[in-house]
Amino acid sequence: MLPAVVKLCCGISYPHLRSMTGKQDDAQPVALNHTVKKKKKKKKPKQRDMKPSPTKDQLFSSYVQQGQDAMQKALDMLSKTEGWKTEITEVIFNGVEICSKVMAGTRKVFRLQVVLDADVDELYDILFVRVEEMHQWNPSIQQVKILQRVGPETIITHEVSAGTAGNLIGQRDFLSVRHSCRQRSCAYLGGAAIQLESLPPQTGFVRAEDGPTCIIIEALDEDSSRSRFTWLLNMDVKGWLPTSLVNQALPRAQLDFTRHLRRRLETLHRPPVSA
């Protein structure tokens, strides 16, 4: 994520021919009636430097850096306010707005904005700390597994989407580094695709790639028990799908996710039924 060093040593000897007749003192040299051909020396292959395997600390530092870089790039995308085009607006659904923007080439990214009835800590807990529980409230997800915890702010996850009937894109799996950053009244969740030799693309799944992507959770000034939720979705679904279908499916997936998240919050906030 090492080539072996091969060392070749070649030795060539040249015999001295003598005729031994009688005593050793009387030995006379015999003229050679043929020429001894010198063998061509084989060229030694160039030795390549062997790179040492990265240590655990170096790997962890690399994962953290990738997560931080992904978050910064996603935040840079969101900071540029020009060029966004409205895709979906649902005023009835508490003001959900999804906009899109064409990035380099023809690829679109999607920005969802909504206000949720939950504070920053609760949303951070649901979406980052307890991310492995996502399949319990989001039917679009079959599984999210944390492969590695790289300190309190960075994790490596493997996610598998569900093969539901309404999934226009089809079942995909994702290998990602996720990074978080907490402030007093705000939380940032960023991420991007990552590659691991220990988990190559799986048979039966298309390995999609997300990122750089991020979620911003900000407490409302007038009511800290509610949060402004901004989600930048930036995904390459891979496979042979028409771009028009992908651009239709991704904002719908954002809308569905928000609906499921709201239902989850309603369930958590529901008072327990007294016996």
Secondary structure by P-SEA (a helix, b strand, c coil): ccbbbbbbbbbbbbbbbbbbccccccbbbbbbcccccccccccccccccccccccaaaaaaaaaaaaaaaaaaaaaaaacccccccccccccccbbbbbbbbccccbbbbbbbbbccccaaaaaaacccccccccccccccccccccccccccbbbbbbbbbbcccccccbbbbbbbbbbbbcccbbbbbcbbbbbcccccccccccccccccbbbbbcccccccccbbbbbbbbcccccccaaaaaaaaaaaaaaaaaaaaaaaaaaacccccc
